[in-house]
Amino acid sequence: MTRPSTAPLPATLVVIPTYDERAALPGTLERLRRAVPAAHVLVVDDASPDGTGEWAQEVSRTDPAVHVLHRPGKQGLGPAYLAGFAWGLEQGYEQLVEMDADASHRPEQLPSLLEGVRRGADLAIGSRWVPGGAVHDWPAHRRLLSRGANLYVRALMGLGVADATAGFRVFRAELLERLMEGEIASQGYCFQVDMTRRARDLGAVIAEVPIDFDERTEGASKMSSSIVREALVRVTLWGLARRTQRLRKALR
């Protein structure tokens, strides 16, 4: 694992989880470094068989803004982000970013999310489903799954967020510290919903910033039926628990 030098840290750390992203990561990293040159990047690699972690380590030897956290095996998106967040908080970064390795999230739009935090948000979400947001080159079933999942979350949990499953986000460090005081075991879509509901429960200011979401052109999607099932079950349980809690309060 590489660490920052003793020079003063920039405000922002971009956390990028990877598993077999050797084909996609170089282009994403190049675009990111151009778009936000002052930011640092932490690649959290789950022992990718295709050598993603080793490639990132080589880059880190010549680019002091790139760091690598090697994990012993594939453990899921949520745990990868939590490990990256813990590392970033320990180092003292002020803003921590979630971003995909495959450039589905356009690095050039990260400044807009950072501006959302600078204007007072504790959490800025890059949203596909607010005015100005868009998805590109998605088949109809992907659009239906994402829109349907977000409508279900909104109806059942009342989070007031149009894209609770979005994975392009900026957290203020103070919020992340509070979020990580509790146990977070969710993964995939469910991890994003979980972090959103926890942020809302803490009274965080959440801003949605419109983004363009591009279908990946390199590598393979990590979405699976088990991730979708986990999200459906957990969101249903969380929603029922929230409604029960509200009913109890109303009956007091």
Legacy VTK file of the C-alpha trace (Angstrom):
# vtk DataFile Version 3.0
C-alpha trace
ASCII
DATASET POLYDATA
POINTS 252 float
0.000 0.000 0.000
1.328 3.433 -0.878
0.879 6.497 1.328
0.929 10.232 0.725
4.191 12.100 1.149
4.745 14.473 4.058
3.619 17.409 1.856
0.241 18.978 2.727
-2.696 16.878 1.532
-5.169 18.102 -1.066
-8.775 18.254 0.070
-10.090 15.431 -2.108
-9.509 11.668 -2.319
-11.192 9.679 -5.094
-11.747 6.055 -4.037
-11.949 3.599 -6.947
-12.650 -0.077 -6.117
-11.314 -2.528 -8.691
-11.652 -6.179 -9.568
-10.429 -7.198 -13.024
-10.458 -3.632 -14.368
-7.030 -3.697 -16.059
-8.553 -2.783 -19.435
-10.723 0.071 -18.158
-8.728 1.669 -15.334
-5.888 3.310 -17.333
-8.231 5.447 -19.420
-10.381 6.350 -16.424
-7.369 7.329 -14.351
-5.903 9.435 -17.155
-9.181 11.332 -17.570
-9.563 11.780 -13.826
-6.065 13.177 -13.360
-6.753 15.694 -16.154
-10.197 16.656 -14.837
-9.220 17.147 -11.178
-5.418 17.322 -11.096
-5.293 18.460 -7.463
-7.136 15.373 -6.184
-5.505 12.206 -4.929
-6.706 8.777 -6.044
-6.898 5.563 -4.024
-7.311 2.351 -6.014
-8.758 -0.362 -3.748
-7.981 -3.630 -5.487
-9.415 -6.992 -4.436
-6.490 -9.107 -5.688
-7.606 -8.855 -9.317
-6.422 -11.901 -11.291
-5.882 -9.703 -14.364
-3.168 -7.640 -12.666
-5.145 -4.438 -12.048
-3.557 -3.940 -8.641
-0.033 -4.490 -9.923
-0.591 -2.002 -12.762
-1.922 0.621 -10.336
1.054 0.017 -8.054
3.422 0.740 -10.933
1.599 3.995 -11.656
1.822 5.002 -7.997
5.613 4.758 -8.138
5.777 7.622 -10.627
2.628 9.574 -9.713
2.593 10.630 -6.028
-1.117 11.439 -6.254
-2.029 7.779 -6.894
-2.173 5.307 -4.014
-3.109 1.644 -3.874
-4.772 -0.417 -1.169
-4.376 -4.143 -1.803
-6.963 -6.472 -0.280
-6.581 -10.267 -0.085
-9.530 -11.232 -2.275
-12.901 -10.291 -3.747
-15.034 -9.047 -0.859
-17.607 -6.831 -2.534
-18.155 -3.191 -3.418
-19.384 -2.002 -0.036
-16.446 -3.378 1.980
-14.015 -2.001 -0.637
-15.422 1.499 -0.274
-15.441 1.265 3.514
-11.783 0.208 3.511
-10.945 3.105 1.202
-12.909 5.571 3.303
-11.201 4.410 6.491
-7.794 4.879 4.843
-8.731 8.322 3.561
-10.124 9.506 6.889
-7.004 8.295 8.659
-4.878 10.330 6.240
-6.959 13.458 6.810
-8.724 14.092 3.482
-11.670 16.495 3.697
-13.801 15.150 0.836
-14.013 11.509 -0.231
-15.379 10.444 -3.584
-16.971 7.237 -4.851
-16.335 6.581 -8.535
-16.411 3.547 -10.829
-13.248 2.313 -12.506
-14.880 1.816 -15.912
-15.582 5.508 -16.741
-19.350 4.961 -16.536
-19.043 8.025 -14.328
-17.478 10.793 -16.392
-14.445 12.106 -14.483
-14.990 15.479 -16.154
-18.210 15.883 -14.150
-16.562 15.401 -10.758
-15.950 19.173 -10.321
-19.728 19.697 -10.366
-20.179 17.250 -7.482
-17.332 18.824 -5.541
-18.989 22.195 -6.034
-22.149 20.778 -4.465
-20.211 19.998 -1.287
-18.468 23.358 -1.336
-21.882 25.008 -1.453
-22.925 23.281 1.755
-23.967 19.700 1.012
-22.677 16.949 3.276
-23.296 14.431 0.490
-23.443 15.221 -3.223
-24.936 12.454 -5.381
-24.346 12.298 -9.118
-27.897 11.598 -10.243
-29.072 10.055 -13.505
-32.739 10.615 -12.753
-33.004 14.346 -12.018
-33.542 16.983 -14.737
-30.323 17.268 -16.711
-29.199 13.749 -15.853
-29.040 10.991 -18.475
-27.944 7.446 -19.225
-26.356 6.504 -22.532
-26.326 3.225 -24.466
-28.320 1.319 -21.865
-30.717 -1.403 -23.006
-34.343 -0.995 -21.990
-34.168 -3.621 -19.227
-31.284 -1.774 -17.509
-33.215 1.489 -17.561
-36.287 -0.266 -16.210
-34.317 -1.949 -13.425
-32.645 1.277 -12.289
-35.733 3.472 -12.528
-37.892 0.822 -10.903
-35.428 0.269 -8.057
-35.238 3.974 -7.310
-39.004 4.445 -7.445
-39.385 1.504 -5.052
-36.821 2.966 -2.649
-38.427 6.391 -2.788
-41.959 5.074 -2.212
-41.034 2.676 0.576
-38.383 4.683 2.420
-39.225 8.308 1.718
-35.612 9.405 1.352
-36.479 12.253 -1.000
-33.690 11.218 -3.387
-34.306 10.427 -7.044
-31.196 8.244 -7.491
-30.504 6.485 -4.206
-28.603 3.683 -5.986
-26.144 6.068 -7.667
-22.467 5.252 -7.188
-20.889 8.618 -8.104
-20.773 10.566 -4.842
-18.829 13.033 -2.742
-18.948 12.773 1.045
-17.810 15.424 3.453
-15.333 13.743 5.833
-17.298 14.755 8.928
-20.369 12.925 7.648
-18.406 9.807 6.739
-16.888 9.652 10.209
-20.372 9.617 11.717
-21.695 7.109 9.179
-18.880 4.693 9.877
-19.514 4.659 13.608
-22.241 2.088 12.921
-21.950 -1.341 11.314
-22.405 -1.233 7.532
-22.553 -4.623 5.855
-24.420 -3.862 2.628
-23.050 -4.375 -0.882
-23.780 -3.253 -4.459
-26.922 -1.187 -5.023
-27.814 -1.888 -1.425
-24.656 -0.212 -0.125
-25.574 3.045 -1.860
-29.134 2.972 -0.502
-27.841 2.134 2.968
-25.417 5.063 3.008
-28.162 7.388 1.738
-30.653 6.370 4.420
-28.029 6.631 7.154
-27.038 10.090 5.946
-30.693 11.159 5.896
-31.245 9.780 9.415
-28.307 11.878 10.637
-29.883 15.008 9.200
-27.224 15.421 6.512
-27.712 17.917 3.706
-27.983 15.850 0.504
-27.728 17.443 -2.939
-28.341 15.672 -6.251
-26.229 16.871 -9.159
-27.222 15.798 -12.691
-24.690 13.589 -14.472
-24.334 11.543 -17.640
-23.943 7.817 -17.071
-22.230 5.881 -19.869
-22.431 2.149 -20.444
-18.999 0.617 -19.997
-17.061 -0.135 -23.162
-14.305 -2.238 -21.585
-14.339 -5.051 -19.063
-17.393 -6.811 -17.642
-20.167 -5.563 -15.376
-20.090 -6.832 -11.776
-23.880 -6.660 -11.426
-25.405 -10.000 -10.457
-28.766 -11.445 -9.447
-27.534 -11.887 -5.866
-26.814 -8.145 -5.595
-30.311 -7.341 -6.884
-31.887 -9.829 -4.436
-29.935 -8.389 -1.504
-31.090 -4.885 -2.388
-34.739 -5.928 -2.706
-34.779 -7.770 0.618
-32.889 -5.142 2.599
-34.799 -2.167 1.181
-38.095 -3.909 1.955
-37.027 -4.596 5.540
-35.705 -1.062 6.029
-38.880 0.433 4.594
-41.141 -1.674 6.795
-39.040 -0.801 9.837
-39.307 2.932 9.075
-43.062 2.724 8.647
-43.426 0.757 11.890
-41.328 3.329 13.725
-43.445 6.189 12.390
-46.644 4.387 13.340
-45.432 3.852 16.892
-44.549 7.525 17.204
-47.984 8.510 15.912
-49.698 6.262 18.451
-47.852 7.642 21.463
LINES 1 253
252 0 1 2 3 4 5 6 7 8 9 10 11 12 13 14 15 16 17 18 19 20 21 22 23 24 25 26 27 28 29 30 31 32 33 34 35 36 37 38 39 40 41 42 43 44 45 46 47 48 49 50 51 52 53 54 55 56 57 58 59 60 61 62 63 64 65 66 67 68 69 70 71 72 73 74 75 76 77 78 79 80 81 82 83 84 85 86 87 88 89 90 91 92 93 94 95 96 97 98 99 100 101 102 103 104 105 106 107 108 109 110 111 112 113 114 115 116 117 118 119 120 121 122 123 124 125 126 127 128 129 130 131 132 133 134 135 136 137 138 139 140 141 142 143 144 145 146 147 148 149 150 151 152 153 154 155 156 157 158 159 160 161 162 163 164 165 166 167 168 169 170 171 172 173 174 175 176 177 178 179 180 181 182 183 184 185 186 187 188 189 190 191 192 193 194 195 196 197 198 199 200 201 202 203 204 205 206 207 208 209 210 211 212 213 214 215 216 217 218 219 220 221 222 223 224 225 226 227 228 229 230 231 232 233 234 235 236 237 238 239 240 241 242 243 244 245 246 247 248 249 250 251
